[in-house]
Amino acid sequence: MAKNTKKSIYLIYNMQTYKFIIKGIVQGVCYRQTIYDNANAHNIKGEVKNLSNSNVQAIANLDSSNFDLFVSILKKGSSYSQVKKVTSSKINTKTYSSFSITY
């Protein structure tokens, strides 16, 4: 088995699906677009959407090599957002092939 194939299999088996709830001023301030752009720049797969309670939800396939990076992306947000709190939880595995903004 080729070295890259072993690495790919390792990453697939160690990949977890996480749900994040982001609270603060995160709607109407280019927050989702910023998360989308940064996630795609780092090859992170998942989705981000506004919730009816003014929070934002993000779901992503992550492993130990990119979990902290994604959390820092969520905390930084856009230049107009003010993130107050980010919570995360593991959820049942859902495999994404890209990162998207869900409406």
C-alpha positions as a printed Julia matrix, in Angstrom:
103×3 Matrix{Float64}:
   0.0    0.0    0.0
   1.33   3.42  -0.95
   2.29   5.87   1.8
  -0.35   8.45   0.73
  -3.04   5.78   0.71
  -2.2    4.82   4.3
  -2.4    8.46   5.35
  -5.79   8.87   3.61
  -7.19   5.77   5.31
  -5.85   6.98   8.68
  -7.53  10.37   8.24
 -10.85   8.8    7.21
 -10.94   6.53  10.27
  -9.98   9.36  12.63
 -12.44  11.85  11.15
 -15.29  12.87  13.44
 -18.33  15.01  12.75
 -18.74  17.99  15.07
 -21.57  20.47  15.49
 -20.72  23.99  16.63
 -23.06  26.67  17.9
 -21.68  30.18  17.55
 -23.23  32.97  19.64
 -22.75  36.71  19.4
 -23.2   39.17  16.55
 -22.88  36.57  13.81
 -25.78  37.2   11.43
 -25.85  39.93   8.8
 -22.09  40.54   9.17
 -20.59  38.25   6.47
 -19.88  35.59   9.12
 -21.03  32.54   7.12
 -19.2   33.68   3.99
 -15.99  34.16   5.98
 -16.3   30.69   7.53
 -17.01  29.21   4.09
 -13.97  30.92   2.53
 -11.62  29.88   5.34
 -12.92  26.31   5.53
 -12.41  25.88   1.79
  -8.92  27.4    2.0
  -8.03  24.69   4.55
  -9.88  21.84   2.79
 -12.38  21.44   5.65
 -15.68  19.78   4.7
 -19.06  20.63   6.22
 -21.7   23.35   6.3
 -22.65  26.57   8.05
 -26.11  28.08   8.49
 -28.03  30.77  10.36
 -30.39  29.63  13.1
 -33.71  31.31  13.89
 -32.44  32.39  17.35
 -29.7   34.65  15.85
 -26.94  32.07  16.4
 -25.02  30.24  13.69
 -24.52  26.5   13.42
 -21.54  24.89  11.74
 -21.06  21.16  11.14
 -17.7   19.85  10.01
 -15.73  16.66   9.45
 -12.6   17.16  11.55
  -9.74  15.23  13.1
  -7.05  16.14  15.6
  -5.0   17.87  12.89
  -7.63  20.5   12.03
 -10.07  20.72  14.97
  -8.27  23.6   16.71
  -7.77  25.4   13.39
 -11.49  25.28  12.64
 -12.39  26.47  16.14
 -10.03  29.44  15.68
 -11.69  30.22  12.32
 -15.1   30.18  14.03
 -13.9   32.37  16.9
 -12.28  34.93  14.61
 -15.25  35.22  12.25
 -15.52  38.19   9.91
 -14.17  41.65  10.54
 -17.75  42.75  11.34
 -18.76  39.89  13.64
 -18.4   39.7   17.41
 -18.22  36.07  18.52
 -19.12  35.69  22.21
 -19.15  31.89  22.55
 -18.44  28.76  20.51
 -19.63  25.38  21.79
 -18.94  22.03  20.15
 -20.27  18.51  20.36
 -19.59  15.28  18.5
 -22.55  14.08  16.48
 -23.31  11.0   14.42
 -20.99  10.83  11.45
 -22.14  12.68   8.37
 -19.64  12.72   5.53
 -19.35  15.9    3.49
 -17.58  16.22   0.15
 -17.28  20.03   0.29
 -18.04  23.0    2.55
 -21.27  24.89   1.92
 -23.5   27.65   3.19
 -26.92  26.2    3.95
 -30.0   28.38   3.74
